[in-house]
């Protein structure tokens, strides 16, 4: 019997692209939904995917994209109306008789979180789970190894610094993009087995950022030190690289949860091995892959380019998340609180409540435009 066709949204993104590649490698027919035709979508087509252009906020276009498809991977966009895209996807799934949705969510998802996207993930989880007759599986990783940690790889490779606005002793067992995709593919391959389940893929070991920095230094062959960069400077660099304002507005809250231990809760685990039959990739393996990318390879020209980017950071336009949220009129819960301070979130994630952070930590997380 032929494998059913699977729709993958966000197919040119990190997890979406990896899901497409792995499904095709296993012989599954794939329909890749993209926003625009470009070199990345053309590559997917050459590899064997059927490529369709579809607006993830448009119910009609999503219905057309789903016709003849049995299962779907929903990758949410970084957009303040992400809940509308999920509603459009749910409606199209119901109208076309989709049998399964595998959804990329967040480990921090909850109704009281100060980040709007994190609250909307919580709502999306529940909306998809309530669809009658459609199997639903949640994949909810924390910070990836690939992002934010190894996005800084060129700075580490050429300048010997890992500039991140997170504490050096904060801990995580970050999964690779490929392992997150492997978990999603395993769920897509067997809807009945994974219906109603939620999986958090992690790496095999809990590491501090200081330990990750040491691994990066070993891979690149010279000393690398972690620099807790100001959040305002991180925003400048991320904005220059085209990061969406909605993503930037949530980062300060996710960094706070990270620094206070939210990603250490429940990590590491065996989700990757149990679902895929393979051990999760360790941080050094993922680091070696990033060290082999052109931006990290040693050359005088590349080093000058990276140094120039680094020196220009203070002069780039900034980003004020508070002002952005005010102008966008983002809704907020009556008493917003990080996951680590939310008794309901802590209980549902198998952890005991922690003490509130002291004033020094709160000041270190303050934003300056």
ABEGO torsion letter per residue (X at the ends): XBBBBBBBBGAABAAAAAAAAAAAAAGBBBBBBBABBBAAAAAAAAAGBBBBBBBAABAAAAAAAABGBABBBBBBBBBAAAAAAAAAAAAAAAAAGBABBBBBBBAABBAABABAAAAAAAAAAAAAAABBGBBBBBBBBBBBAAOAAAAAAAAAAAAGBBBBABBAABBBBBBBAAAAAAAAAAAAABAAAABGBBBBBBBABBBBAAAAAAAAAAAAGBBBBBBBBBAAAAAAAAAAAGBBAAAAAAAAAAAAAAAAGAAABGOBBAAAAAAAGBBBBBAAAAAAAAAABAAABBBAAAAAAAAAAAAAAAABBBBBAAAAAAAAGBBBBABBBBAAABAAAAAAAGBBBBBBBBAAAAAAABBBX
